[in-house]
Amino acid sequence: MKKHLRFHRPLLNPNNPKTTAPISISSSSISDPFNDNDEKFVTTLTSIVRSKQSWSLAFNNPSISTNLKPHHIEKLLLQTLDDSRLALRFFNFLGLHKNFNHSTTSFCILIHSLIDSKLFWPASSVIQTLLTRNLNPSLVFDCFLNSFRKYNFLSSLGFDLLIQMYVQNKKALDSVLVVKLMRERGLMPEIRTLSCVLNGLIRIRRFDMALVLFDEIVSWGVRPDGYVYSAVLRSLCELKDFVKAKEMICYLELSGCELSVVMYNVLIHGLCKSQRVWEAVEVKNLLGEKGLKADVVTYCTLVLGLCKVQEFEVGRELINEMVELGFAPSEAAVSSVLDGLRKNGNVMGSYDLVIQVGKIGVVPNLFIYNALINSLCKHGNLEEAISLYMGMGAKGLLPNDITYAIMIDSFCKRGKLEAAVELFGKMTDAGIKATIYPYNSLISGHCKLRKLSAAESLFHEMINKGLNPTVVTYTSLIDGFCKENELDKAFRLYEEMIGKGISPNTYTYTAMISGFCRACMMAEASKLFEEMLEKNVLPNEVTYNIMIEGHCKESNTTRAFELLDEMMQRGLVPDTYTYRPLISGLCLTGRVSEAKEFMDDLHKDHRKLNEMCFSALLHGYCKEGRLSDALNTCSEMVERGINMDLVCYAVLICGTLKLNDSKRLLNTLKEMHDRRLRPDNVIYTSIIDAYGKEGDLKKAFGFWDIMVGEGWIPNVITYTVMINGLCKAGLVDKAEILCKEMLVNCSVPNQVTFGCFLDHLSKEENMDAVVQLHKEMLNGFLANTVTYNILIRGFCKLGRIQEATETLIEMIDNGIFPDCISYSTIIYGNCRMGHLQEAIRLWDLMLNKGLMPDRVAYNFLIHGCCVTGELTKAFELRDDMMRRGLKPNRATYNALIHGTCLNSPVLSSGG
């Protein structure tokens, strides 16, 4: 690339032989030259324009307004060249107030006149108006040239302005045409105009045309400046021709041209855009050798390029370097690094960067700010999130509905409802209209804390505000009611949701199924599960785990294992929450060995089992008295690197207590201490309870002292099991002393505690004391079904059936619901007294209230029927019992055989 001389614009003579005749656009070109009448008319116009009289009044004269033609204005403009401002005012007056249609020549004369008067901005405005006519650029140029040469205007800058206005109006191709026409007519635009055209071509992505034009510019003898070279560099970079781009830089360096960091920034930007970031970094690092320094644009361009290739940590280092040099990084650069660090899990690094750049007044945009607050909340960094939220105002950022929604949701998920509600109030006070999202968060938060009334209030409030509940809203409420066993309300909401056209999702179905499983309503849970599949709502791992656990609790391990197979066929991965109930279910049905085989198979398949799974197997072994197998399982846990936790030890201790193996118990406790595991209240309470029930109060009190000595405070359950042991041993006085001690230690006795005294007094047949104590419990809202059942049993034992029946009625009146034991105890009492009809009446009443009789209840009534000769009724009860899935036991058959013998004529006579 050769060195060029600076090209100087020629001063053109209107008589220049190269001048060509322009295409006629002037109105004067289609009429005769100004005749005498025209001259007089123009003179009149000129005097009007130059006088102080009102132009509006003057042009109300029909002789002027009707005779005024464009060529008159052309002549007038030529006669007012000495006062271009006046000419412009009059020109605009006619156009704006009289809707006069000026000729293109009038525009050109006025533009050149304004340029010669150095009124560049008004000239640009007139050119802008001319371009709105969408005339052919060749015709506009010809008119410009004709006016320029015909009337001997001094400056050709009007052509430059015309070119620049074409570029400004996004007509870069028209600007190129005008440049070439100028060159053909012996005119040369200024270098800044040529730079403007090149950049205009770049803006419309005509990089190839920009390079061609550059070559032409050089061939014309024009010496490009830094702006032109920068435009050419950018075109080469956009075309990804980095070889030529670097060659140009090298040429400029060798030719001694004055270089600036701007050109290098263009190259750095191009390299970064093409993800050649490390080359761009090298260009920046070499700037010092060239006597240049990287500026804020250099750094920000590199930071954005590094973020584009996921090098966020390096981008952060560059921002640190910028800050040390006193540069303020751009919002875009900071936001890109922040978002990248955040998305890559370095949330605290992102937070630290916000604090760092905030000290020099740089703040990321609100979108990134909200995203960072959200990530901090999700990663448990609530204090940092609150800090960012609190500092928003000082940084000039106003929290929006998304900011508040994020913070409210975070508070709700952490159970900080008061803070969430307070923030919701601040949002309302700030005039920000609440969306569905903060309401959903608040409703979910209240439901999780069992504040269902407040959740319902929020639900109705949002509806009153015109917000439509979503599936998330309904699911939160349904889940809340299911967990409180209010299945009727949950199901009503479920039906309401469907009625509104809102389809339940996986979480909705899972919440409902969980509620039914918790209530042991597996038929309803299974029905809902099938409905879920029919509607193509896919169950997730949690759904299957809940169903499996529900069936296992019902001892239906066959269906549970079918669900396990189905789950795996759907590509879902079982985990310890899946395996634990299956192991427990097998142990529950007496198939502990199968449970062990199942676990062995899981280990062969490299499935990971945790202490929960092993504790289930331990419980199965201990329940069957297989303590040695339980101990072997403990050894296996250690071999597999699974630590015994408190639950495992608690199960093992319970198994040891069942076998009365005191030595093993002490060894287990020692082992726990050796492993730095302290037995807690639960373990000590179970030990005290076991020895108390055996009547070995000395050992019970011994472990009581150990527990207290280790710093554990006895709770209500610990006190209650000790009191129960004392009552069973007939040491009621000591039990009462312990009860008083319990009150002193701020541990309030509950129904079970008082039930121990009731049970003892009932067995002692001291019913007056039982009734008196129960009244006190009733006054303290401590009476419940169990305490009433003790009262009923006491009366029935003494044959005071009427008082037992009255107690049942009192129980219902006090809002306490009788259970199967309540009814069956009185039924048995009536049968003993020979009151079969009353027993049957109570039986029917129990069934009508939806209570399911157990095997004991059936046996009581069957026995009553047999001894009174009602064999038909007895066998009907046996059949009904079997239909309900209850298998008759030895007591059932003994009663039926005894009744048959009593009512057999042969056996009766033989007796």
Summary of the structure (lengths in Angstrom):
residues: 911
radius of gyration: 48.3
end to end distance: 137.4
largest distance: 163.1
contacts: 2924
relative contact order: 0.02
helix: 72%
strand: 0%
